[in-house]
Amino acid sequence: MNIPDIDLPRLVVIGCGFAGLKFSKKIDSTKYQIVLIDKNNYHTFQPLLYQVASSGLEPDSIVYPIRKIFKGKPHFYFRMADTLNIDQENKMVMTSIGNLSYDKLIIATGATSNFFGMQNIEKHSVPMKSLIEALDLRSLIIQNFEEALNTSDLEERERLMNFVIVGAGPTGVELAGALAELKAHILPNDYPDLDIRRMQIHIIEANTRVLAAMSEESSKKSETYLKKRGVHIWLDTMVKDYDGKTILTNKKTFESNTLIWAAGIKGSFPKGLAINASRANRIIVDDVNAIKNTTDIYAIGDVAQIESEEYPKGNAMLASVAEQQGRHLAKNFNALTKNKPMVPFVYNDKGTMATIGRNKAVVDLAYIKFGGFIGWMTWMFVHLMLLVDFRSRLVVFINWVWSYINYDKGTRLIVRKYNKKQ
């Protein structure tokens, strides 16, 4: 890997999601040598992936080059590679570009889609956990309407214009709202010779309400907002199988060429770790994010689970949790250089929010819950501020203002055709 050996402890960080990024930014690299490994050379702002998928934003609005983020940081090295295995005994990381020793290892590899063992759904559905998957979904949505124009088979046209989203968490709800915006304002102009009124948007949710992790008040508001936009919501409904055209559930059958999977995620980490994992495949760590039964290995973000009386199943797999854990672990490591003890991680819940299209969002804060236009403005401001740099904030803000004024989304491009698995 061509990493120099110097007289500083080497911290190897695997993953540049929210946790890995925050840790790497806050760690004092005059006291440690930092090696960050990621399979991509960019950080992705995942909460806005659905806007890329629904043609609201271009991908470069929500990604940022890792090397640019850490430009000028002393004793910092980035290597783009896949992590293949961890040799705990010899304190070695095996990657696609070579092996690297470590003094301390930080696993921040995040999460991937959880299909709960349903192989057909994994094969035929479209997840949305990465930039590539969001671009695939964008292409598929537009391809469906191009194909619907050219088919004389009415049943096939219905399948092409039906979109089924599994999961009514923030990702599913926000994507449904974005698709409803496309149906109301964009697609009728793009496809005047198609009856866009035939387009159907369904949300299938196994729980008894949408946004189950938020308050009942926000859940009811969200359901009302979605239904007003023509979204069909099927609660207490579980998907059983999908062959690429027909979706089987415990209640009814749906015909659709597009099943969007937003129903669950699970931890994703390299092989070779002798660890205890939860049902969601998250690594069980102690209250300072050290992996139990290991030496000098830590886990932060979605892949880590700190069990406590308040959170017996660990904190929610949210960007805010990941950022706080990354910052906290960096502070603890910085404290060690001053001979100070590590302090336990305590999550500061600043609230949750979700948007349901134009002028509508719901916000749950500690002492107040609200929605509507004020909630939507709050959602936009918070997400703008969370973007990595000023340029990204400016680009996203201009895109949002333009779309708001003109009822238009300017990125309806099939850059590369999406081919469904057979």
BELDA-V474541 format. One line per field, one symbol per residue. ss: DSSP state (2 for helix, 1 for strand, 0 for the rest). phi: phi as a letter, one per 20 degrees, with the letter a starting at -180 (. if undefined). burial: I if it has 24 or more other C-alpha atoms within 12 Angstrom, else O. A space follows every 50 residues. Layout:
ss->???
phi->???
burial->???
This chain:
ss->00000000111111000222222222000001111111000111022222 22200000222011122220000001111100111110000111100111 10011110001110000022222201100022222222222222222222 00022222220111110002222222222222222222220000022201 11110000000000022222222222220011110000111100011110 00111001111000111000100000100000111000011000001110 22211100000000000022222222222222222200000000000000 01111000001111000011122222222222222200022222222222 2222220000000000000000
phi->.mdfececfeddddocefffffgffefeeedcedcddbfdebedefgdgf fffemecffffccbfffffdgnffldcdceaeeeaddffelcdecfdpdb ebeccdecemccfdelmefffffdedebdbfffffffgffgfggfffffe eeefffffffddcddeodegfffffffffffgffcdfgffcfedeffffc cdddcffebflffeffffffffffgfffeneeddelcdfdabdocdddcf cbdddaecdeecercbfcbffneecedefemeffcefdmeffmcdmcccc ngfdceebffcfdnffecfffffffffffffffffffdmdffdfecfefe ocbbdcngmcbccddgdbcbbmffffffgffffffeffcfgfffffffff fffffdlccededdfbfedffe
burial->OOOOOOOOIIIIIIIIIIIIIIIIIIIIIOOIIIIIIIIIIIIIIIIIII IIIIIIIIIIIIIIIIIOIIOOOOIIIIIIIIIIOIIIOOIIIIIOOOII IIIIIIIIIIIIIIIOOOOIIIOIIIIIIIIIIIIIIIIIIIIIIIOIIO OOOOOOIIIIIIIIIIIIIIIIIIIIIIIIIIIIIIIOOOOOOIOIOOII IIIIIIOOIIIIIIIOOIIOIIIIIIIOIIIIIIIOIIIIIIIIIIIIIO OOOIIIIIIIIIIIIIIIIIOOIOIOIOOIIIIIIIIIIIIIOIOIIIII IIIIIIIOOOOOOIIIIIIIIIIIIIIIIIIIIIOOOOOOOOOOIIIOOO IIIIIIIIIIIIIIOOOOIIIIOOIIIIIIOIIIOIIIOOOIIOOIIOII OOIOOOOIIIIIIOOOOOOOOO
